[in-house]
């Protein structure tokens, strides 16, 4: 049985404009520029401000005077509302004045060949049958960026049959891999694991007693070598400590990721573009926002002329009204986007300004020991914004400081209390832990338990499991793996 009833609900929903703002805030500078280009391409009502500006302001005021302008009665669209914006947006002049020539925005890239293409070109130096060449090229195409073949040979045989119509065997694929692909440069490519990669590199060199010992260690005692069980290696191979040390040093010279050593110019080099710059001027900190985060956007001149034509028309038919409705939609989208950029800029500046003043001593000196404990909520409470907004700013933005370009989220850390009852940053403790490990005797590395005792002596009462957590965050291996002969 159907029933009708009335319900009242209190809901909070984000408007499309708020969602757009949140998405813009989390974008770093280069991604923001790409988003900007996309919006300009999709919305012809947006213009970048590159056209002539000399007399636009005066023309704008004279041509679109509010006196006597006509409006569409049906929907009451106020055309003048869309014709009253200045050529240069107000938020552009509120913060920093930049010249269009302040920085080079285009990054030149040199052309070159890819890693896989370089390997395929080398295959032309071998005498290969048609099937062998097809298998070799397929294997080269299956290598990862480090130069390893991570896929199972049987899976490769199946793929060759299904995708290349090449019916072969595992033995044939292994033969092409070991006899052809693994002989390509850089030496070590085509290996199926680290052990094979290191052995290939050693065997490619002129053999001597040291390298022969190194090869024997890798082939028959790789697990002991990886786990640094040096006593077991000495007993197994009946060699002196000096001979073992020399063999290990020979292995240490090898490249565990041969693919990464490819020097082809086609590799894209990541370039960090800082969103903020902090400078020390007359003993005080000065914060500026990258000018690329404050683009000049305004209503397109063509769209203004279209609206002007409608205003001056004596009769207005349905097609003209439809055109004005379309223009209104585009102008609304343009105004929302420009407003989102304005709010984005203000949010970035307010958030970074709060972070800068919270960590004032650090930015003034560069001493990491002066970093205060700071969590997202500390900044969110200061600027009266949501924690998620601060997180969006911190996770993807960089700041240029006198001490290098830093990811903003690195300034956030938890706190703990030292033996004097003071709140200290965990970053400070990690720095001390890193220093202690760097100065340890590598023949007898300090265990996490011993590191915990040393930190307690320095005034930081930390449990062994916490030391282990900080050590892992610093990407430092356990004591056994830090051991040297």
VENMOHU-V21492 format. One record per residue. N is the residue number from 0. OMEGA is omega in degrees with one decimal (NA if undefined). Layout:
BEGIN
n->N omega->OMEGA
n->N omega->OMEGA
END
This chain:
BEGIN
n->0 omega->-178.3
n->1 omega->177.4
n->2 omega->175.0
n->3 omega->179.3
n->4 omega->178.1
n->5 omega->177.2
n->6 omega->174.8
n->7 omega->178.8
n->8 omega->176.0
n->9 omega->-176.9
n->10 omega->173.0
n->11 omega->179.7
n->12 omega->175.7
n->13 omega->176.6
n->14 omega->176.8
n->15 omega->-180.0
n->16 omega->178.6
n->17 omega->178.2
n->18 omega->178.6
n->19 omega->179.7
n->20 omega->-179.5
n->21 omega->179.5
n->22 omega->179.4
n->23 omega->-177.6
n->24 omega->-174.4
n->25 omega->-179.7
n->26 omega->171.2
n->27 omega->-170.7
n->28 omega->-175.8
n->29 omega->177.2
n->30 omega->177.8
n->31 omega->177.9
n->32 omega->177.9
n->33 omega->178.6
n->34 omega->178.9
n->35 omega->178.6
n->36 omega->-179.7
n->37 omega->-179.4
n->38 omega->179.5
n->39 omega->178.1
n->40 omega->-175.9
n->41 omega->-177.4
n->42 omega->-178.7
n->43 omega->179.0
n->44 omega->178.0
n->45 omega->176.3
n->46 omega->-174.1
n->47 omega->178.3
n->48 omega->-178.0
n->49 omega->179.4
n->50 omega->-174.2
n->51 omega->-175.3
n->52 omega->-169.1
n->53 omega->-173.4
n->54 omega->-174.5
n->55 omega->-176.6
n->56 omega->-179.5
n->57 omega->178.1
n->58 omega->-177.5
n->59 omega->-177.8
n->60 omega->-176.1
n->61 omega->-173.5
n->62 omega->-173.9
n->63 omega->176.1
n->64 omega->-177.0
n->65 omega->-173.3
n->66 omega->172.6
n->67 omega->179.3
n->68 omega->-175.8
n->69 omega->-178.3
n->70 omega->176.1
n->71 omega->-176.2
n->72 omega->-172.4
n->73 omega->-175.0
n->74 omega->177.7
n->75 omega->178.0
n->76 omega->178.9
n->77 omega->-175.6
n->78 omega->-177.6
n->79 omega->178.5
n->80 omega->-178.6
n->81 omega->-177.8
n->82 omega->-174.2
n->83 omega->-180.0
n->84 omega->175.7
n->85 omega->177.6
n->86 omega->178.9
n->87 omega->-178.3
n->88 omega->-174.6
n->89 omega->-176.7
n->90 omega->178.0
n->91 omega->-176.9
n->92 omega->-175.5
n->93 omega->-174.1
n->94 omega->-175.1
n->95 omega->175.9
n->96 omega->-178.1
n->97 omega->172.3
n->98 omega->178.1
n->99 omega->-178.0
n->100 omega->-175.8
n->101 omega->-176.7
n->102 omega->177.8
n->103 omega->-175.2
n->104 omega->-179.5
n->105 omega->-179.0
n->106 omega->-178.9
n->107 omega->176.6
n->108 omega->177.5
n->109 omega->179.2
n->110 omega->-180.0
n->111 omega->179.6
n->112 omega->179.6
n->113 omega->179.0
n->114 omega->-179.3
n->115 omega->-179.2
n->116 omega->177.5
n->117 omega->178.5
n->118 omega->179.3
n->119 omega->177.5
n->120 omega->179.2
n->121 omega->179.6
n->122 omega->179.9
n->123 omega->179.5
n->124 omega->178.7
n->125 omega->171.0
n->126 omega->-175.2
n->127 omega->171.3
n->128 omega->-178.5
n->129 omega->179.5
n->130 omega->179.9
n->131 omega->179.2
n->132 omega->179.3
n->133 omega->178.8
n->134 omega->-179.2
n->135 omega->179.6
n->136 omega->177.9
n->137 omega->178.3
n->138 omega->178.0
n->139 omega->179.1
n->140 omega->-179.1
n->141 omega->-179.6
n->142 omega->175.6
n->143 omega->-173.9
n->144 omega->177.6
n->145 omega->178.6
n->146 omega->-178.7
n->147 omega->171.7
n->148 omega->-173.5
n->149 omega->-173.8
n->150 omega->177.6
n->151 omega->-177.3
n->152 omega->179.8
n->153 omega->177.2
n->154 omega->178.8
n->155 omega->177.5
n->156 omega->178.8
n->157 omega->-179.9
n->158 omega->177.8
n->159 omega->-179.7
n->160 omega->-174.7
n->161 omega->-174.1
n->162 omega->-177.0
n->163 omega->-178.5
n->164 omega->178.8
n->165 omega->-177.9
n->166 omega->-176.0
n->167 omega->-178.8
n->168 omega->176.9
n->169 omega->-178.9
n->170 omega->-179.3
n->171 omega->179.2
n->172 omega->179.0
n->173 omega->179.0
n->174 omega->178.6
n->175 omega->-179.7
n->176 omega->-173.9
n->177 omega->-175.1
n->178 omega->-176.3
n->179 omega->-173.3
n->180 omega->-177.1
n->181 omega->175.5
n->182 omega->-179.4
n->183 omega->175.0
n->184 omega->-1.9
n->185 omega->-176.4
n->186 omega->179.9
n->187 omega->179.0
n->188 omega->179.8
n->189 omega->178.2
n->190 omega->-178.9
n->191 omega->176.8
n->192 omega->-177.3
n->193 omega->-178.9
n->194 omega->-179.4
n->195 omega->-179.6
n->196 omega->-178.8
n->197 omega->179.9
n->198 omega->178.6
n->199 omega->-178.2
n->200 omega->179.5
n->201 omega->-178.2
n->202 omega->179.1
n->203 omega->-179.5
n->204 omega->176.6
n->205 omega->-174.3
n->206 omega->173.1
n->207 omega->-176.5
n->208 omega->-179.1
n->209 omega->-179.0
n->210 omega->177.0
n->211 omega->176.5
n->212 omega->179.8
n->213 omega->179.2
n->214 omega->-179.9
n->215 omega->177.5
n->216 omega->-177.9
n->217 omega->-176.0
n->218 omega->-172.4
n->219 omega->-177.6
n->220 omega->-176.4
n->221 omega->-178.2
n->222 omega->177.1
n->223 omega->-179.4
n->224 omega->-178.7
n->225 omega->-177.1
n->226 omega->176.9
n->227 omega->174.2
n->228 omega->-171.9
n->229 omega->179.2
n->230 omega->179.4
n->231 omega->178.4
n->232 omega->179.1
n->233 omega->-179.1
n->234 omega->-175.8
n->235 omega->-173.0
n->236 omega->177.4
n->237 omega->178.9
n->238 omega->179.4
n->239 omega->179.3
n->240 omega->179.1
n->241 omega->179.0
n->242 omega->178.5
n->243 omega->179.5
n->244 omega->179.5
n->245 omega->179.5
n->246 omega->179.3
n->247 omega->177.2
n->248 omega->177.3
n->249 omega->178.2
n->250 omega->-177.9
n->251 omega->179.5
n->252 omega->-175.7
n->253 omega->-178.6
n->254 omega->-178.3
n->255 omega->179.3
n->256 omega->-175.2
n->257 omega->-179.9
n->258 omega->-179.0
n->259 omega->-179.4
n->260 omega->179.6
n->261 omega->-173.2
n->262 omega->179.7
n->263 omega->-174.9
n->264 omega->-178.9
n->265 omega->177.8
n->266 omega->-178.7
n->267 omega->178.7
n->268 omega->-179.9
n->269 omega->179.2
n->270 omega->179.5
n->271 omega->175.0
n->272 omega->-178.1
n->273 omega->179.0
n->274 omega->-179.0
n->275 omega->173.0
n->276 omega->175.5
n->277 omega->178.3
n->278 omega->175.4
n->279 omega->-178.8
n->280 omega->-179.8
n->281 omega->176.6
n->282 omega->179.3
n->283 omega->179.7
n->284 omega->179.7
n->285 omega->-178.1
n->286 omega->175.3
n->287 omega->177.1
n->288 omega->178.0
n->289 omega->-176.3
n->290 omega->180.0
n->291 omega->176.2
n->292 omega->-179.7
n->293 omega->-176.5
n->294 omega->176.9
n->295 omega->178.2
n->296 omega->176.3
n->297 omega->-179.4
n->298 omega->-179.4
n->299 omega->179.3
n->300 omega->179.2
n->301 omega->179.9
n->302 omega->176.2
n->303 omega->178.8
n->304 omega->177.7
n->305 omega->178.6
n->306 omega->177.7
n->307 omega->178.2
n->308 omega->178.4
n->309 omega->-179.9
n->310 omega->-174.6
n->311 omega->-178.9
n->312 omega->-179.4
n->313 omega->178.4
n->314 omega->-177.2
n->315 omega->-179.5
n->316 omega->-175.6
n->317 omega->-178.5
n->318 omega->177.1
n->319 omega->179.0
n->320 omega->177.8
n->321 omega->179.5
n->322 omega->179.6
n->323 omega->175.8
n->324 omega->178.3
n->325 omega->179.1
n->326 omega->179.7
n->327 omega->179.2
n->328 omega->-179.4
n->329 omega->179.4
n->330 omega->175.8
n->331 omega->179.9
n->332 omega->179.8
n->333 omega->-179.7
n->334 omega->178.0
n->335 omega->-177.5
n->336 omega->178.2
n->337 omega->179.1
n->338 omega->178.0
n->339 omega->178.2
n->340 omega->178.3
n->341 omega->179.8
n->342 omega->177.8
n->343 omega->-179.1
n->344 omega->-179.3
n->345 omega->-179.9
n->346 omega->179.1
n->347 omega->-177.8
n->348 omega->-178.9
n->349 omega->-178.4
n->350 omega->-177.8
n->351 omega->178.5
n->352 omega->178.6
n->353 omega->178.5
n->354 omega->-179.0
n->355 omega->-178.5
n->356 omega->177.1
n->357 omega->-179.8
n->358 omega->-173.6
n->359 omega->-177.5
n->360 omega->179.8
n->361 omega->-177.8
n->362 omega->179.8
n->363 omega->-174.6
n->364 omega->-176.2
n->365 omega->-179.3
n->366 omega->-177.3
n->367 omega->178.1
n->368 omega->179.2
n->369 omega->175.1
n->370 omega->-179.8
n->371 omega->172.1
n->372 omega->-176.1
n->373 omega->175.7
n->374 omega->-176.3
n->375 omega->-176.7
n->376 omega->178.8
n->377 omega->-179.5
n->378 omega->-179.7
n->379 omega->179.3
n->380 omega->-179.5
n->381 omega->-174.8
n->382 omega->178.2
n->383 omega->174.7
n->384 omega->-179.5
n->385 omega->179.0
n->386 omega->-178.9
n->387 omega->178.5
n->388 omega->177.8
n->389 omega->179.0
n->390 omega->179.5
n->391 omega->178.6
n->392 omega->-172.3
n->393 omega->-170.7
n->394 omega->-172.0
n->395 omega->-175.5
n->396 omega->179.2
n->397 omega->177.0
n->398 omega->176.6
n->399 omega->-179.0
n->400 omega->175.8
n->401 omega->-176.6
n->402 omega->179.0
n->403 omega->179.1
n->404 omega->-173.4
n->405 omega->170.6
n->406 omega->-171.2
n->407 omega->-176.9
n->408 omega->178.2
n->409 omega->-179.9
n->410 omega->178.8
n->411 omega->178.6
n->412 omega->176.6
n->413 omega->-179.1
n->414 omega->170.9
n->415 omega->-177.5
n->416 omega->177.9
n->417 omega->-175.5
n->418 omega->177.7
n->419 omega->177.6
n->420 omega->-179.2
n->421 omega->175.6
n->422 omega->179.0
n->423 omega->-179.2
n->424 omega->176.1
n->425 omega->175.5
n->426 omega->178.6
n->427 omega->-178.6
n->428 omega->179.1
n->429 omega->179.3
n->430 omega->179.0
n->431 omega->178.6
n->432 omega->179.2
n->433 omega->-179.8
n->434 omega->-179.9
n->435 omega->-179.9
n->436 omega->179.6
n->437 omega->-176.7
n->438 omega->-177.2
n->439 omega->174.1
n->440 omega->-173.9
n->441 omega->175.5
n->442 omega->176.5
n->443 omega->-177.1
n->444 omega->-177.9
n->445 omega->175.5
n->446 omega->179.2
n->447 omega->179.1
n->448 omega->179.5
n->449 omega->177.2
n->450 omega->178.3
n->451 omega->179.1
n->452 omega->179.7
n->453 omega->179.5
n->454 omega->176.7
n->455 omega->177.9
n->456 omega->178.9
n->457 omega->176.1
n->458 omega->-180.0
n->459 omega->-177.6
n->460 omega->-176.1
n->461 omega->178.9
n->462 omega->-179.2
n->463 omega->-178.4
n->464 omega->176.8
n->465 omega->175.7
n->466 omega->179.1
n->467 omega->179.7
n->468 omega->179.8
n->469 omega->179.2
n->470 omega->178.1
n->471 omega->178.0
n->472 omega->177.6
n->473 omega->179.6
n->474 omega->177.2
n->475 omega->-178.1
n->476 omega->178.9
n->477 omega->-174.8
n->478 omega->-177.3
n->479 omega->-178.8
n->480 omega->176.3
n->481 omega->-174.9
n->482 omega->175.8
n->483 omega->179.6
n->484 omega->NA
END
